[in-house]
Amino acid sequence: MSGNRIQPRSVARLAAVQALYQMEVSGAGVDSVIREFSEHRFDRDVEGEQLAAADEAFFAELAKGVVANQAKVDQGIVKRLASGWRLERLDATARAVLRAGAFELMYRPDVPTEVVINEYVEIAKSFFEGPESGFINGALDAIARDARD
């Protein structure tokens, strides 16, 4: 990580995925999770490495946006899952990645499609070693076509 400064929005996206996962598994509300990240996770030193700064406003917008629009976001994802697949069948982390990516594609047209897809595929690669990143790439690409064409 050192020498290779991560962009604040990249940190915000990763944190949003982690927050969405945390909300799903713990049942915590979005405001309390955002507060926890702001107070305890951002701008911290981990094992002598200073973590990259997060765009905290963007992080909060992503987390709140997914929660506020979850029915539409989930609908956009389900439309692009293989026939017979349900969102609940996906791993909770994959669900969080897809929800954050789909939200950005659907509600943040100011962010280039390639940036959104590349960022969330990289996040997926940080969590999964198998085919999940390819699956997420394909799903987000299809969601982008639905939302932006």
Order of alpha helices (4+ residues) and beta strands (2+ residues): alpha-alpha-beta-beta-alpha-alpha-alpha-alpha-alpha
